[in-house]
Amino acid sequence: MSKKLNSLEALANIQFKNLAPDPEHFPKPLPEFKAQELEAHFSNKGRAGKTVTIIRGFEGSIDGLKVLAKKLKQAVGVGGSVKNSEIIIQGNYREQLITILKEMGHRVKRIGG
């Protein structure tokens, strides 16, 4: 059974073992994006009339796609998801997303209406 700590001095005298961080738990570096040709669509088909913006044409790993999706969702402050190698952003934010993607160095085509 361990001793009871009755004061802050007793707490300060505790020696902890193995406090060095484990290298396996360090965060992974973010993937680098190469300039790509992407397409920005908007659609409401199959979504009960709700409009979404779809970014297609990303070539790279799924992790890279998820990181890009997270950046885009945070930039416009809405939700979304990644499905079938497409980034789906809730709402019609196509113009804002095109601007953001161009600032990142991508070439973006505006497709549809």
C-alpha positions, 0 to 999 in steps of 0.5 A, a space after each residue: 500500500 502506498 503512503 498517504 500524501 498529507 502535504 504539498 512537500 510530500 507530493 513534490 518529493 515523489 519520483 516518477 519513472 519512465 517519463 521520457 516520451 515514447 517515439 511511437 506516439 509522436 504525431 506523424 508529419 503532415 503530408 506534402 501537397 503537390 499542385 493538382 488539377 481539381 474539380 469543384 462541383 455543387 450538387 443536391 442529388 440524393 441529399 434530400 435537396 440539401 446542397 453540397 460542394 464536391 471536390 474531385 480529382 485529388 491524387 494521393 493517399 487517403 490520409 492526404 485527402 483527409 488532411 486537405 478535407 479538414 483544412 477546407 472544412 475549417 476554412 469555411 466553418 462547416 461540416 463535411 466528409 470524405 467518400 469515394 476519393 471525393 471531399 464533400 462539404 456541406 453547403 454551396 461554398 464553391 467560390 470560397 473553396 476555389 479561392 482557398 485551393 488556388 492559394 494552396 497552389 492547386 488548379 481548380 475547374 468550376 464545374 456545373 451551374 
